[in-house]
């Protein structure tokens, strides 16, 4: 079975690095995790790989929605605990425990 590609896009490098490391620690998940700190890097990556799951920081959402080429699932990382949906995408509170994000 091939691994799924998970892309995390957030301009806060320490955050995305920490999130990536914690996801990779879960041996039960069969995923390749890619970290991007800009929307431009995500677009480059989408040109070479299929993106199955995209965790996209809310700050990148406005510039990216028109350019998304039907990735599998888009989840918006938000700083607002109460948000459930943002621009038609499921919202995920970014500062909760990694297990809850997954």
C-alpha positions, 0 to 999 in steps of 0.5 A: 500500500502506498503512503499518503502525502500530508502537506502542512503549510504554516508560516510558523516554522517551529510550529510546523516542524513540531507538528511534523515530528509528532505525526511521524512518531506515530508508526501506525500512520502510513504517511509522508509529511511535507512542511511548507512555510509559504503557499508558493512552496505548496504549489511547487509540491503539488506540481510533483506530488499528489496531495492527499491531505492539506493542513493549511494555515488560515492566513494562507486561505485567501490566496490559495482557494482559487489555486487549489487543484482538487487536493484530497482533503483541506483542513484549515489550521486556525487560532480560534477554538470555536471555529468549525468551518472556514470558507467551506473547509473543516477548521482545526484548532492548531494549538491543541494536542497533535492526537486531536488534530489527527 
